[in-house]
Amino acid sequence: MVRTWYGVRVFTDHLPEDAPLPDEQTLAALLKCEERAGTTDPYRQVAALTHVIAERSELNNFHEVVAAQGNP
C-alpha cells in the first residue's frame, strides 16, 4: 500500500551533474523550494524522480502466499 509519494528534482533536473553548487544561502533556499514543491500538486507530478513510501502487506505479497500454501 502506498502511504505517500514525493517529487524529486522539480527545479534542478535541467542542471548538468557537474554543475557547481550555489552559495550556501542560495542552496538553502533552493532545497526549501524543492522540498515544498516535491510535496505539492501539481509540481510533484512533473518532477524528474519520484520517491514512494509504501508498506508491504503480507496478504498482498505473492511469494509469501505461495509459500504458505506449500506450492513451489
Secondary structure, 3 states (H helix, E strand, C coil): CEEEEEEECCCCCCCCCCCCCCCHHHHHHHHHHHHHHCCCCCHHHHCCEEEEEECCCHHHCHHHHHHHHCCC
